[in-house]
Amino acid sequence: MTRLYKHSVFFLLFAVTATMATGCDKSKDASAPDKAGMSKEHAATMDTSQAQGTMAHDTAMAPDVISFNKAALYPEGVDYDAKNNRFLVTSLHEGIVGEVKDDGSYNVVFQDPNMVSAIGIRIDAARDRVLVCNSDPGASIHTKPENQGKLAGLAIFQLSTGTLVTYLDLGKLGEGGHFCNDIAVDAAGNAYVTDSFSPIIYKVDAQNNASIFLKNDRFKGEGFNLNGIVVSGDNLIVAKYNEGVLFKVPLTDPEKFTQVNVTQSMAGADGLVLTPDGQLLVIANLETNKVFKLTTADNWVSATVAGTADTGPVFPTTGVLRGGQLYALHAMLHILFNPETKEHIAQFEIRKYTL
């Protein structure tokens, strides 16, 4: 059995499980919080795009659910562009990035011939750019045999114009299979990118120089491995999809990474969202279909599940804060990857969840 086939079977088996599911319950210490409930240290270092989501001016008319239509889009990643009052969503099936407005209108805004399957997305508004992962899991209209399971590209677009700034082939930095999955950006503009098929976290600095930030066999496994990633203070928090566990990776000494001690399994842990007060929201699909709210009292040595919300069998992949509220993307990937699917769907949702 080839490596790619193993990946495809793994994803397909879990995707079909999601179809059948019914939404069952599935650095140094932070300084003291200020009056707004946000530690000064955390406020200075939280992910730029998530900080945008806390802007108060956008909360009054924000809908609970945004439904949008685009035939066979199958969005995988989402971020919120507060300045332009729009969500940006990727497409695993078409390799494009589109904007979704509150009225449900959808328009393509970022595209490039390099793109096969657009996966994770991160807006870096401070530098007028959008970073998008490019991969090939074999389910795109642009799929090529030579790319399948081997592609880890990072496209960087100018946010204001939609123009491609640069395209980086991250996969050439390491051997084996590749799948560029998710992106986090620190205060200095360094991007950290997970690879689900190789045990690697890449680093791309603000001048677009790419390198391997951390490579370790602990991140290996069947199917999809490293997935969601966020910056929390002086650390990265990274999810391992197939095991449902989290890792804490120091930015200054990544080899000293540790597994976060969480008593509850979060199989299918996909997207991660950090809140302004330092809580971590974990969006899990597969048979889990939940959003978990985690808190920590020891700077992510361990974490406690402080709340959950069921999503139902909608294959939620990731989410973003808007006005301090979590909006999760219903990607419906179980339909795309199901060999029994005869007709693709056209309607998708971004839904608010309160935990």
N, C-alpha and C positions, 0 to 999 in steps of 0.2 A: 504493500500500500504506500503510495507516495505521500510526502509530507503535506502537499496541498490537499490531497484527497482527505487525509485525516482531519485537517482544519475544516474542510467543507462539511464532512460528516458530523463533526463535533457541533458546529454551528447549527446545522440542519436539525439534528436530534433535539437540541435545546430549543430551537425555534418552534418546532412542532409541539413540543411540550408547552410552550407559551400559548400556542393556539388553543390547547385543550384546557389550560388553566382557567380558574374562575375567580382569580383575585384573592386567593387564600392568603392567610397571614404568612404570608411568605416574607537645639538652641537653648536658651535659657528660659526660665519660667516667665510667662506673660506678666506684665505689670498690672497693677490694679486698674479696673475699668474707670473711665471718666463718667461724667453725669449722663452721657448718652448711652452708656453701657458698652462702649467700645474701648479696648485698651489702646493707649497711644502707640505702643509698639506695633500692635496689629493693624491699626489704622494706617500706619506709615508703610506697611509692607504687604497689605492684602492685594490680591490680584486686581489689576487695573480695571478690567472689564466688569468684575463683580462690584467694584466700588461705584461704577456708573449706575448700577441697578438700584442703588439706594437713593437716588435723586428724588426728592420729595415732590417736585413739580409734576411728576408723571403719574401720581397715584390716584388722582380724583376720578378719572373716567376709565381706568384700566378694567377691561372686561375679565370675567372669570374664565372664559373659554374663547379662544380664537380658532375657528374652523376655516381652513383654506383648501382650495382645490387646485390640483395639478396632477394630471393622469400619471400614475406609476412613478411618482416622485421619490417616495420612500426616503424622507429626510432622516439623517442620522445625528447631526450636530446642530446646536442652536446657541446663539448669543443675542444680547440685546443692545441695540444702538440707541442710547438714550437721547442723543442730540437730534437724531432724525425720527425718533418715536417709531421704531420698527424693529422687528425681530429679523435676524438673518439665519436662514436654515440651509444646510447642505443637502446634497442628494447622493445617496449611495448608488442609485440606479442610473443617474444621468451625469454625475460629475460636475454639477453646477452649484452655485450659491444664489439663493433668491431672497428677496425681502418679503416679509409678511406684515401687513398693516392690521390695525385693530378691526377694520371692516372685513377682513378675510381676503383682501386682494393680494395677489402673488405676482411678483415680477422678477425675472432673472437680472442680477446685478453684477455678478462676478463669474467669468468663465474663461477657460484657456484650453488649447488643444492638449496640454499635458495632462489634464484632469481626466481620470477614469472613474473612480468613486470618491466623492468628496465626503470626508468623515468628520473629524473634530474641527471646530472653528473657535478662534479667539480674536476678539476685537481689542486692539491696542490703540484707543482713541488718542492718547497723549502723543503718539507718534504717527497718527493718521494712517494706520495700517490694519489689515485683516490677515490673519494667518490661518491657513486651511490645510489639513492633512489630506494627502492623496494616496489611495491604496487600490488594490484590485483583488477583492475576494471572489471574483468570478460571477458577479451578478449585475454587471453594468452593461449598457449598450455599447460601451467602449472597451469591453474586456478583450484582452489579447492573451493567447497561450503563454507567450514569453513573459508576461507580467504577473500572471495569477499567483498569488501568494508570495510574490517577490518584490512588491513595490512599496516603497516608503518615501514619498515625496512631500515636500512642504512648499506650498505656494504662498507668496506674500503679495497681497494686493494693496493698492492705495485706497483707503476707506472713502475718501472724498470723491474720487473719480472712477473707481473700479478698474484702474489700470494695473496690470501685473508689474510688480517691482522686480521680483526675482523668483526663480524656482530652484529649489535645492533637492538634490538626490541624496537623501539621508541613508538609503539602503547601501550605498557603495562603501559606507564606513564600516560595515560588518558583514560577515558571511551568513549564509543560510536564508531562510524565509523572512519576509518582512511584511509588516502591516502598520503604517502610520495611523495612530488612533486618536490621541488627545493631546492638548497643548495647555500649558500654563505660562504666564509671563510675570516676571518679577518687576520690582520697582525700577531697576536699571535697564529694563528692556530685554533681558535675557529670556529666551523661550526654552522651555523644557518639554520634550516630546516623547511620548511612549510608543514603543513598538510591541505589538501583541504577538508577533511570531518569532521575534528574537528577544533575548533577555536584556534589552537595552533601553536606557533613557538617554536621548540625545540632548545636546545643548546648542542653541543657535544664539550668538550674541547680537547686540544691537547693530553691528556692522555686517550681519548675515554670514558670519563665520561659523561653520558647523563642526561639531566634535562629539565624541562619545563621552557623556557625563558620568554614566555608571553602567557597567555590564557585570552581571552576576548570575550564576546558574540557579540561584534561588528563584529567579523570575521565569524559569523554564516550566513547561507543562504541556499537556495536550490542549489543542485548540487555541482559544484566545486567552492570553495571559495578562500582561500589563495593560491597563485601560485608562480610567479617569485619573486626572492629576490636578492638584491645586498647590499654590504657594501659601504657606501658613507661617508667618514670621520668618524665622531663619531655616525653615524646613520645607520640603515637599511632602505632601501626603499623596500616596499613589495606591490605586486599587488594583488587585489581581482578580480578574473576572471569574475564572473557573473555580478558584478556591473561595472567593468571597471574603478575602482578607485585605487589610490595609498595611502599608509600610510608611514609616517616617524616615525621610532621607535628608540629612543635614546638608544645606547648600554649601557649606565650607569644607565638609569632609564626607562626601557621599558614601564612601566605603563603610562608614560606621552606621549604616541604615539598620533599623530594627523593625520588627513586626509589631503593629499596634495591638495591644491586648484587648480584644472585644469578645465578650462571652457569647454573643449571638452570631451565628453564621449569616452571611449576606451573599449567598451564591448568586452569581449574575450581577455583581456590583459593577456598574457601568460608569455613569457620570457622577462627578463630585462637585458640590457647590459649597463654598465657605461663606458663612453669614458675617455681617459686621461685628457681631459680638463673639465671634470665634467658634460657633457651632458648625458642624459639618453635616451636610445633607448628602446622603448616599442614595442614588437612584439605581434600583436593581430590577432586572427583567428575568428572563427564563421562567422557571417555575415559581419564583419569588414574587415578582410584580408588586414591589413596595418602594416607598420612600422612607428611609431611616433618618432620624435626627440624632446625631451623636454629640455628646459633650465630653470634655476632658478637664480633669483637675490637676494633671501633671504634664502638660504640654505634649500630649499625644504619646506618652508611654503606654497609656491605656485609655479606653473610652467607654462611655456608658450610653446605651440606647435610651434616649429620653422621650421618644415618640415615634410613631409610624403612621403611614397613610397608605391605604391600598390603592392601586391604580387600575386593577383589572387587567385582562389579557390584551394589552395594547402595545406591548413591547416598548416600554419607556426607555429611552437611551440616556438622556442627559437633561439638564435644565439650566436655568439662569435666574438671577434675582432681577426683579423689576419693582421699584418702589419698596424694596425690602421683602417682597413676596416671591416665593418660588413658583416659577412657571416651568413645567416639565413637558418634554416633547414626546408625543405618542407616535412612534416611528413606524409601527405596524410591519416590522421586518419579518415577522413569522409568516406573513402572506407572501412576501417576495421570495423567501427561501424555501417555501413549501412546494415540493414537486407536484402536488395535487392542484395547485392554483391554476385555474383556466382563464381567469379574467382578473386583471390587476385593478386595484382600487384607485380612486382619485381624490378622496377626502381625508385630510389629516388634521390633527389638533395640537394646539399648545394650551395646556390647562394649568390653572392655578391650584396649588395645594397648600393647605394650612396644617401645620403640625404643632 
